[in-house]
């Protein structure tokens, strides 16, 4: 069974693997995220943890699940098919109570909110 972890070194290693696989340079990724190439480098080497907001963007960019960054090494890269993902979400939501739907909605709003700078 996978264990959740938040080890910057492993997250950085996984980020670097994705960048190499998709042939995206540190500078290009920095431009996509609106951060400096030096920050991307610090993420890659695990000097600092990748912020959750950037994890979400990275998952969208590289079409992987967040499990790829947040769980142990036995999680493989899974290219997400948008149509398949929508069907999976619809199936899960169809089994939710009204109370659960309100909780999910609240969590999504929090997750998608951008911090004011």
WOTANOR-V79109 format. One record per residue. N is the residue number from 1. PHI is phi in whole degrees, -180 to 180 (* if undefined). Layout:
BEGIN
n & phi
N & PHI
N & PHI
END
This chain:
BEGIN
n & phi
1 & *
2 & -72
3 & -116
4 & -71
5 & -146
6 & -134
7 & -88
8 & -56
9 & -65
10 & -72
11 & -62
12 & -64
13 & -61
14 & -67
15 & -60
16 & -62
17 & -59
18 & -65
19 & -60
20 & -66
21 & -62
22 & -94
23 & 56
24 & -109
25 & -78
26 & -58
27 & -66
28 & -64
29 & -65
30 & -60
31 & -62
32 & -62
33 & -90
34 & 74
35 & -129
36 & -84
37 & -59
38 & -64
39 & -66
40 & -60
41 & -60
42 & -65
43 & -64
44 & -58
45 & -88
46 & 79
47 & -70
48 & -134
49 & -73
50 & -75
51 & -64
52 & -57
53 & -58
54 & -74
55 & -58
56 & -60
57 & -64
58 & -63
59 & -63
60 & -68
61 & -64
62 & -94
63 & 56
64 & -127
65 & -81
66 & -62
67 & -53
68 & -57
69 & -88
70 & -96
71 & -120
72 & -63
73 & -60
74 & -78
75 & -87
76 & -90
77 & -70
78 & -124
79 & -69
80 & -88
81 & -92
82 & -58
83 & -65
84 & -64
85 & -64
86 & -62
87 & -64
88 & -64
89 & -65
90 & -60
91 & -65
92 & -65
93 & -67
94 & -65
95 & -97
96 & -91
97 & -78
98 & -59
99 & -61
100 & -63
101 & -61
102 & -66
103 & -64
104 & -63
105 & -60
106 & -63
107 & -64
108 & -65
109 & -61
110 & -64
111 & -66
112 & -87
113 & -66
114 & -98
115 & -66
116 & -78
117 & -106
END
